[in-house]
Amino acid sequence: MTAEIVVVPHTHWDREWYEPFQRFRLRLVALLDEVLDTMEREPGYHFTLDGQLACVDDYLEVRPENRDRIAALVESGRLAVGPWQILLDEFLCSGENIVRNLELGMNRADKLGGAMAVGYLPDMFGHTAQMPQILRRAGLLHACVYRGVPSSVVTDAFAWVAPDGTALRTQYLPAGGYGNGAHLFEDPAQLPERAAEFIERMREWHGPEGALLAMYGTDHSAPVRGLPGMVADIGARMDTLTGYIGAYSGSVEGLPRVSGELRSHARANILPGVISVRAHVKQAMGRAERMVERYAEPLATLWGGDWPGRFLDMAWWRLVDASGHDSVTGCGVDDTAQQVAARIAEAEQLGQAVRDMVTARLSAAVPSDGVLIVNPTPAARRGVVVVDVAGRDPLVDPAGAPVPAQTLEYAPTLLLDAEMDPATALTFIHGTELYGQHITGWSVDGGTLTFTVARESAVAFNVAQVRGALDGVTRVRIVAEARRTVAALVETPPLGHTSVRPAPYDSATVHNSSAPHGSSASGGSSAVSAPVAGVRAEERVLDNGLLRVEVAADGTLTLTGADGTTLTGAGRIVDGGDVGDTYNYAPPADDRIVSDPESVELTPVYSGPLLAAFDVRRTYRWPAAGQGIEGTPEIPAAARTETTEEIVVDTRVELRAGEPYVRLHVSFDNRCSDHRVRLHVPLPAQAAASYAEGQFAVVTRGLTSEAGCGEVPLPTFPASGWVAAGGVAALLEHVTEYELADGGAELALTLLRSVGYLSRNLHAMRPEPAGPQLPTPAAQSRGLRTVSLALMPYSGSWEAVPPAAETFRHDLLAVPGTGDPSLSLPPAAPGLSVTGDGVVMTSLRVRDGWHELRVVALSETSADAVISGSFTRARHADLRGRPGDPLPVSSGTVRLALRPWEIATIQLVN
């Protein structure tokens, strides 16, 4: 036997899956105890620890005394760790989350002796288009993949090409994936025969020359004692994955090329149903990532005091941990899903805390009757923001100029009016606080004690004086100051802030007019905008000059853009059966589709001029559950029950001044099981392809998906921020599953998928189990479900969509002022401006005293990014923050030429 086999012992460690994290950790500690003992006892032993540092961290939290033992093995090159912190699902987290995962894992591995120099991606359910560029910009020259590889790949290695042209040598794991050598040493008596069979099988992929990679391990597998001797017996050698792939230079010359994302079903299951199961977890992940990436970090960078690095690090740890390919996917047991949801919630709370700490610092300069307005986007912006203010005076900006405004509702002023013992009422008072507000005065008249309260009070209050005036009092009233909720059209500078307050001004203003033409914000704002037409509601129509929305009798919408692009029947709700599992959708053999409501009600809510809205209520009868799911003799084919539930779907249809899209907020109480709910949007023109924002990219997809492995290749795909096809775009708040249905005539967005098992042994759309058949009742996702999105007609290219998605996903932030009421409004203040066609900011933070900015060119042509702020020096950096060449700065501005789809990181300092 020749030494043409390289054996790579390893374990694939699912951190949490069919058991929750802490139960799996108990097994991990035992496994790594055995790894260390075996490797120290057998000097020839090598081991690859699954490409994720989480295994090491989870172990050392229990066995901190073994850190030096691990470091010694890593430094010797026999134990491969990293480069990831955790093996993620690439489609269910943001691009920035992917970068932080890799950065965290490589930094942690460096402290132990160095990270494995391979972007090891052994079990992800497909791979994102920009992964080659991400890995290369982090300093890695190789990737290693299993799922998603198309049938065009017939060799063990290929050149994986990112949209920007970065080509990375990628090791494919054919014929068994990360366990292709798992059975090689099962029977020592059959070693020669098994080795010969392995060589014959793998030579088809590797060609006549070169060493054959035998990945010896599988899920949660431990090292086998005596393995070095067995490896020697067949004339093979043992190594780590780094040692095997490191023998190649990283050159891609002569290799077949595969461009973009890897989502083919040809070689392995990619389990696409994980995109839509437990949708509330995906929603929470989207909220938390936005809070940390686009609110907490940028605001703390530009407007905070001391950098709250530890708090942000904790938020990122939780986001990265939650991104695991058995975590955010929702394909674990209910206990695992609960733990993941709690982790995501903590990340969002940490982000909120940092955001609020920064805005509290800024709001202290705004008088207490005013409102601070913060722009989280890096471009000057005029937009509608909802604020809470006192009194009835119109709003003004820092220069005293009128701010277009629309009162949405008034808060109740009479908080209490009841017969009671006044001594009891005094127990409600805590200092000056009463009913959540502060006492501004009190009086006794005709046997009634009246307190006046407001959000803020500078009035001294002595409860003893009240006690002395209670004779004859039998009634208590609490009266609050008049307050109202107002929609205001505000101009804000890029990543900066301004403020508004109620104040009298000349009556010849546009307050509550039907055409809210406003002047640009003054006092330092760089926002200069054309006048914005108002929005109006008339009968069943909303119109703001950019978009006309008409509600039909069945509750669907007809949208007409300013250029005449029209779509009819948008927002149809379609309910169908789903007898699949957390991995794959499966319709019952005898399905019942419900798309027509039994009744429709339309209620006007707001009539403009800045915000107009209708509430549409549709009532349906949905089958209560699936039946015959197990294929019993009594009911051999799966179906849906005749029993139904009355389901009310409420949709807030909202149009704002200046926005070319209509906002939809859909909510319903899910009282059914084993079903899928989708929102359908007929396209203005039949589409042969869709365009979906992914991780640092826009991916083009057709109407089909490549088959081959056995899993039915449903053409359902993930979209992160938006998806566009045939002249309409859906703007999204979180990763959402979509399909171009009916031959490209409709866009279908999955709102909910309810299933009851982790995996089903018998599955109509998949030939083999994806995991153990365990019940997951919480994956039925019963209870109140809400989804927010927007629809935008467009003509021409999808390139009109990203700017709209940017404003939809990142609302202006309104914060009550807390300063002295005698203060004037502070001047508007710009932060950092990032402009350029197709240029999108993905991150802004502090690193080693520099402001680190990351941008991507979402463009098929070269783009020029213009970055302006108050800095004097700039330099390139890689994805790990290591500084590169300096950049010229002129008057606080850097001009950066970007290739199509290029991800660029630069560092700036004053």
Secondary structure by P-SEA (a helix, b strand, c coil): ccccbbbbbbbbccccccccaaaaaaaaaaaaaaaaaaaaacccbbbbccccaaaaaaaaaacccaaaaaaaaaaaccccccccccccccccccaaaaaaaaaaaaaaaaaacccccccccccccccccaaaaaaaaacccbbbbcccccccccccbbbbbccccccccccccccccccccccccccccaaaaaaaaaaaaaccccccccbbbbbccccccccccaaaaaaaaacbbbbccccccccccccccccccccccccccccccccccccccaaaaaaaaaaaaaaacccccccccccccccaaaaaaaaaaaaaaacccccccccccaaaaaaaaaaaaaaaaaaaaaaaaaaaaaaccccccbbbbbbccccbbbbbbbbbbcccbbbbcccccccbbbbccccccccccccccaaaaaaacccccccccccccccccccbbbbbbcccccbbbbaaaaaaccccccbbbbbbcbbbbbbbbcccccccccbbbbbbccccccccccccccccccccccccccbbbbbbbcccccccccbbbbbccccbbbbbccccccccccbbbbbbbbcccccccccccbbbbbccccbbbbbbccccccbbbbbbbbbbbcccccccccccccccbbbbbccccbbbbbbbccccccccbbbbbbbbbcccccbbbbbbbbbcccccbbbbbcccbbbbbccccccccccccccbbbbccccccccbbbbbccbbbbbbcccccbbbbbcccccccccccccccccccccccccccccccccbbbbbbbbbbbcccccccaaaaaaaaccbbbbbbcccccccccccccccccccccccccccccccccbbbbbbcccccbbbbbbbccccbbbbbcccccccbbbbbcccbbbbbbccbbbbbbbbcc
